[in-house]
């Protein structure tokens, strides 16, 4: 997994974390997490600038948060200097196995968490390897909670069809990686529906539930439009709060949360 995100670290919180869409989508994730039993020892992967790690740590969890980007980790550390039960470490997800002994020096984890498509940078084989390694890092009742980008996002279908860009409308359905432009850098990205994640993880995990994130709320690349139409965005956010129990909508959303229980 190539370190493609150093260049966006400095502005990431401004461009996404604190954006109107970013805040609303993240709050949907937190709403779902609040419904789950509290986890004491957490490993976060692809932590970015540490926003979620800080949220977990403030709830009296012990958190080890990792990211491939040195600059993301630097920003995260600067944001969390006063938090004692939180540590950050630069780590490539594909090197998780070789670092597993160092990660579980004291005890295994109750929860492994990854938010907003961090694992979409892995291909199918890399994801299968990840699930095998993750099962060895968790306690016997441990869980994975992953927020992933699916193939069939309705927002993206409609947006590009309206613009007359029909090839882009269904670009996520590609059988191979999609090259995504991230602030000038090209990032290889794979998309997985919940059924695929279930299949790739079935040796070590069972699916507990899936939750849609961004079925009504739009993708972040529409921020420029919606920051000037906040009332419309508020309506969409209100609608988003009503659909948590409809797991089948996950494959049509911008992201979805999938909860996996170790077998």
C-alpha positions as CSV (number, residue, x, y, z in Angstrom):
1,X,0.0,0.0,0.0
2,X,1.7,3.2,-1.2
3,X,1.9,6.3,1.0
4,X,-0.3,8.6,-1.1
5,X,-1.7,10.8,1.6
6,X,1.1,12.9,3.0
7,X,0.3,15.7,0.6
8,X,-3.3,16.1,2.0
9,X,-2.5,15.8,5.7
10,X,-2.1,19.5,6.4
11,X,-5.5,20.5,4.9
12,X,-7.5,17.2,5.6
13,X,-9.4,18.5,8.6
14,X,-10.4,21.7,6.8
15,X,-11.3,19.9,3.6
16,X,-13.2,17.0,5.0
17,X,-13.2,16.5,8.8
18,X,-14.8,19.9,9.5
19,X,-16.6,20.2,6.3
20,X,-20.5,20.2,6.3
21,X,-20.7,16.8,4.7
22,X,-17.8,15.4,6.6
23,X,-19.2,16.3,10.0
24,X,-22.6,14.8,9.2
25,X,-21.3,11.6,7.8
26,X,-18.9,11.1,10.8
27,X,-21.8,11.8,13.2
28,X,-23.7,9.0,11.5
29,X,-20.8,6.6,12.2
30,X,-20.6,7.8,15.8
31,X,-24.3,7.3,16.3
32,X,-23.9,3.7,15.3
33,X,-20.9,3.2,17.5
34,X,-22.7,4.6,20.5
35,X,-25.3,1.8,20.1
36,X,-22.5,-0.8,20.6
37,X,-21.1,-2.0,24.0
38,X,-18.1,0.0,25.1
39,X,-14.7,-1.4,23.9
40,X,-11.7,-1.1,26.2
41,X,-8.7,-1.8,24.0
42,X,-8.9,-0.4,20.4
43,X,-6.7,-0.6,17.3
44,X,-7.5,1.9,14.6
45,X,-6.2,1.5,11.1
46,X,-6.0,4.3,8.6
47,X,-6.6,6.8,11.3
48,X,-5.8,9.9,9.2
49,X,-5.5,13.0,11.4
50,X,-6.8,11.1,14.5
51,X,-10.3,12.5,14.8
52,X,-11.9,9.1,15.5
53,X,-9.0,8.0,17.7
54,X,-9.5,11.1,19.9
55,X,-13.3,10.4,20.0
56,X,-12.7,6.8,21.2
57,X,-10.0,7.9,23.8
58,X,-12.3,10.5,25.3
59,X,-14.7,7.6,26.1
60,X,-12.0,6.1,28.4
61,X,-10.8,3.5,25.9
62,X,-7.1,2.7,25.4
63,X,-6.4,3.4,21.7
64,X,-3.5,2.6,19.4
65,X,-4.1,4.5,16.1
66,X,-2.1,3.8,13.0
67,X,-1.8,5.3,9.5
68,X,0.6,4.8,6.6
69,X,1.1,8.5,6.2
70,X,3.9,10.1,8.3
71,X,2.3,13.5,7.9
72,X,-1.2,12.3,9.0
73,X,0.4,10.9,12.1
74,X,2.2,14.2,12.8
75,X,-1.0,16.1,12.6
76,X,-2.8,13.6,14.8
77,X,-0.2,13.8,17.5
78,X,-0.3,17.6,17.5
79,X,-4.1,17.4,18.0
80,X,-4.0,15.0,20.9
81,X,-1.0,16.1,23.1
82,X,-3.0,16.1,26.3
83,X,-4.7,12.7,25.9
84,X,-2.7,10.1,27.8
85,X,-4.6,6.9,26.8
86,X,-4.0,7.4,23.1
87,X,-0.9,6.5,21.0
88,X,-0.2,6.9,17.3
89,X,2.1,4.8,15.1
90,X,3.0,4.9,11.4
91,X,2.0,1.6,9.9
92,X,1.0,0.2,6.5
93,X,-2.0,-2.1,6.8
94,X,-0.2,-4.6,4.5
95,X,2.6,-4.8,7.1
96,X,0.1,-5.6,9.9
97,X,1.2,-9.3,10.1
98,X,4.9,-8.5,10.5
99,X,4.1,-5.9,13.2
100,X,1.6,-8.1,15.1
101,X,3.9,-9.0,18.0
102,X,4.7,-5.4,18.7
103,X,1.1,-4.3,18.5
104,X,-0.1,-6.8,21.1
105,X,2.7,-6.5,23.6
106,X,0.3,-6.3,26.6
107,X,-2.9,-7.8,25.4
108,X,-5.0,-8.4,22.3
109,X,-7.6,-5.9,21.1
110,X,-11.3,-5.8,21.8
111,X,-12.0,-3.9,18.6
112,X,-10.2,-3.1,15.3
113,X,-11.7,-0.1,13.6
114,X,-11.2,1.6,10.2
115,X,-13.3,4.5,9.0
116,X,-14.2,6.2,5.6
117,X,-12.8,3.8,3.1
118,X,-9.2,3.3,4.3
119,X,-9.5,-0.4,3.4
120,X,-10.6,0.4,-0.1
121,X,-6.9,0.8,-0.9
122,X,-6.6,-3.0,-0.6
123,X,-7.3,-5.5,-3.3
124,X,-9.2,-8.7,-2.6
125,X,-6.1,-10.8,-1.8
126,X,-4.8,-8.1,0.5
127,X,-8.2,-7.9,2.2
128,X,-8.2,-11.6,2.8
129,X,-4.7,-11.4,4.3
130,X,-5.9,-8.5,6.5
131,X,-8.9,-10.6,7.9
132,X,-6.6,-13.5,8.7
133,X,-4.2,-11.2,10.6
134,X,-6.9,-9.3,12.3
135,X,-8.4,-12.5,13.7
136,X,-5.1,-13.1,15.5
137,X,-4.9,-9.6,17.0
138,X,-8.4,-9.8,18.6
139,X,-9.7,-11.4,21.8
140,X,-11.9,-14.4,21.4
141,X,-15.0,-12.1,21.4
142,X,-13.3,-9.3,19.5
143,X,-14.9,-7.3,16.6
144,X,-14.0,-5.5,13.4
145,X,-16.0,-2.4,12.6
146,X,-15.1,-1.1,9.1
147,X,-16.5,1.8,7.1
148,X,-16.2,0.9,3.4
149,X,-17.2,2.3,0.0
150,X,-19.5,0.1,-2.0
151,X,-20.0,-0.3,-5.7
152,X,-23.5,1.0,-6.3
153,X,-23.6,4.5,-4.8
154,X,-26.9,6.1,-6.0
155,X,-25.6,9.6,-5.4
156,X,-22.7,9.0,-7.7
157,X,-24.9,7.3,-10.4
158,X,-27.3,10.2,-10.4
159,X,-24.7,13.0,-10.2
160,X,-22.7,11.8,-13.2
161,X,-25.8,10.9,-15.3
162,X,-27.1,14.5,-14.8
163,X,-23.7,15.8,-15.9
164,X,-23.9,13.6,-19.0
165,X,-20.8,11.7,-17.9
166,X,-22.3,8.2,-18.3
167,X,-19.0,6.2,-18.1
168,X,-18.2,7.8,-14.7
169,X,-21.8,7.2,-13.4
170,X,-21.0,3.5,-12.8
171,X,-17.3,3.6,-12.4
172,X,-17.3,1.9,-9.0
173,X,-18.6,-1.3,-10.7
174,X,-15.2,-1.9,-12.4
175,X,-13.8,-5.3,-11.9
176,X,-10.3,-3.9,-11.5
177,X,-9.0,-1.0,-9.4
178,X,-10.2,2.5,-10.2
179,X,-7.6,5.2,-10.3
180,X,-8.9,8.1,-8.1
181,X,-7.4,11.6,-8.1
182,X,-6.8,12.6,-4.5
183,X,-5.6,16.3,-4.6
184,X,-3.4,15.6,-7.6
185,X,-2.2,12.1,-6.6
186,X,-3.5,9.0,-8.2
187,X,-4.7,6.4,-5.8
188,X,-5.6,2.8,-6.7
189,X,-9.1,2.1,-5.2
190,X,-11.2,-1.0,-5.0
191,X,-14.9,-1.0,-4.1
192,X,-16.7,-3.8,-2.2
193,X,-20.3,-4.4,-1.5
194,X,-21.2,-6.0,1.9
195,X,-21.7,-9.4,0.3
196,X,-18.1,-9.4,-0.9
197,X,-16.8,-8.5,2.5
198,X,-18.8,-11.3,4.0
199,X,-17.2,-13.7,1.5
200,X,-13.7,-12.5,1.9
201,X,-13.8,-12.6,5.7
202,X,-16.0,-15.8,6.2
203,X,-13.1,-18.0,7.3
204,X,-12.4,-15.9,10.4
205,X,-15.5,-13.7,10.9
206,X,-19.3,-13.6,10.8
207,X,-21.3,-10.5,9.8
208,X,-23.3,-9.1,12.7
209,X,-24.9,-6.1,10.9
210,X,-24.4,-3.5,8.2
211,X,-25.5,0.2,8.3
212,X,-25.7,2.7,5.4
213,X,-23.7,5.9,5.7
214,X,-24.5,8.4,3.0
215,X,-27.6,7.1,1.4
216,X,-29.3,10.5,1.7
217,X,-26.2,12.4,2.7
218,X,-24.1,13.2,-0.4
219,X,-20.4,12.3,-1.1
220,X,-17.8,14.8,0.1
221,X,-16.9,16.0,-3.4
222,X,-20.2,17.8,-3.5
223,X,-19.2,20.0,-0.5
224,X,-18.9,23.1,-2.7
225,X,-22.6,22.9,-3.6
226,X,-24.0,21.9,-0.3
227,X,-22.1,24.4,1.8
228,X,-24.2,27.0,0.1
229,X,-27.4,24.9,0.5
230,X,-27.2,24.0,4.2
231,X,-30.9,23.8,4.7
232,X,-31.2,21.2,2.0
233,X,-28.2,19.3,3.6
234,X,-30.0,19.5,7.0
235,X,-33.1,17.9,5.5
236,X,-30.9,15.1,4.0
237,X,-29.2,14.6,7.3
238,X,-32.6,14.3,9.1
239,X,-33.6,11.6,6.5
240,X,-30.3,9.8,7.0
241,X,-31.1,9.3,10.7
242,X,-34.2,7.3,9.8
243,X,-32.6,4.5,7.8
244,X,-30.1,2.8,10.2
245,X,-32.2,-0.3,10.4
246,X,-32.4,-0.8,6.6
247,X,-29.1,-2.6,6.1
248,X,-29.9,-3.5,2.5
249,X,-29.4,0.2,1.6
250,X,-25.7,-0.1,2.5
251,X,-24.7,-1.2,-1.0
252,X,-26.4,2.0,-2.5
253,X,-24.8,4.5,0.0
254,X,-21.6,6.5,-0.2
255,X,-20.2,4.3,2.6
256,X,-21.4,1.6,4.9
257,X,-20.4,0.3,8.3
258,X,-20.0,-3.4,8.6
259,X,-19.7,-5.1,12.0
260,X,-17.8,-8.4,12.0
261,X,-17.6,-10.8,15.0
262,X,-14.6,-13.2,15.3
263,X,-15.7,-16.8,15.0
